[in-house]
C-alpha cells in the first residue's frame, strides 16, 4: 500500500535555505513546499493542508510571530520556528504564541529532520480508534479529555481544542497523576530527547496548559509547582470509555 507523503511548508526569505530544505526533506520522504513570506504562505494555505510548518522568525512584512499568532486563531497545525536570534525571550514568546518547537540558526538539517519527526509523532492523531488500554475519554478534576478529538470538555460541556504540544504535555501528566515530574523529565517525555542545558521551554508549555484549564501559575490547583523539583498533577484520573 502506498503511503501519501506528509506535506510540509517551509517559510523563509532566504532562497538558498528554501532550496536546501525542499531538496533535503524531499529526499527523506516529505512533500516540501516553500514560501518566501506570509503572503506567499497564505496563498499556499488556500489550496494546501500541510501537516507541519517550518517558519523563520525574521521575515519581511509579517514576521514569524505574526504568522504564528494568526494561525493559532483557527488552526492547530504544528509549527517549528527557526530563529537566528540568541535572545531566549524570542524563543519563549514563540512558544507562548503557539509554536511547537524552535531551532536556532545555523542548524544541521539532520537535527531539523529529527525535530520534524518528533513533532509529527506527538501531534498526529491515531488512525484507528483507541484500544481499551488507551481509553478515548478520561476525567480529571472538572475536566474530561477526548483523546480522539484532542478536546477538553468542562462541566458545562464547553469544548476547548488543544494544540499538539499541549495535548502531549497533558497526556504525560495524565499518565503520571500524583507524581512530581521534573522539567527535564517532562521535556524528554514530550520531545523524545534530553533537554538542553538551562532550557525553560517546559515552563512556557505548562503555563499555556494551565491557561487552557482556566488556571494561573499562582493559584493552580490541578498542576502544582513543586519548588526545586518540577510539577505534579494533583487530580485523580478516571477512565470513562
Steps between C-alpha positions, in 0.01 A plus 500: 500500500638842400529755779432863415799711605437763766479853361727756667530872425828685550463876545833680467610808305841348423473317163803282577341372822170438320672303226719308745210397722263418214762269350609346831146437629393369161782245509375386841147424388317829556313720255668833570347826376663840545390859558714812527265700723159503672317601184641204307419272795134606502477431127630148565265445794205591279555180301717279723451335840851451640579275793772732628645848440864605534497878546794740518461761771645793304299548181422807290151630571322281755765326710489150645331621819215653299460190286487277809251727678267517199512127430420412859167685477348214300767236437701252704747415222836428665759777465877477537653846524847580366686787660845652461445698819698400806243672722312237699208746531425458129486123537275519805267744324478264203397214728248720679344588165454133422816372330565133572879514482784730402843463345782753493684602183736380372372146539578150379224376264520163673398663829208676330394167350512336843288778648248476215462128566463557875235771456303290251509203739356720774238676293366239260176356626448124509386355168279245674282513812695485826535146641363434850836572664495840330151607601350775288338692788670569831386726783709707740390782726218691329610389155466219250753441224393349171821344373358440154407862430758650740230708664458599862139505621397683818202430727274723288594311184711780353779367281855626462734362231860434597807553285724200445751618760232574762334162438827310536590681824158431648531135396824471696340648812197270467729198473679601823234645738633595841861461390739794502657533156813707452534743212762270350267198521210695346721622218627151419156338526340758270785570258668161485846640572692634801446863596773748403685659792302778674203453266178643648258431216309246713404785735343678202307190395377435856386862524310468172338171607392658829333777303310239298386355833386843622776538758802721558844426638440646848165332562523176304328210673530238227862541397698617799856624508728311737779745573838367392349175371254557215126464454230257613144425389303493824169361367415133476448366147197286414439304180154570354511295180 
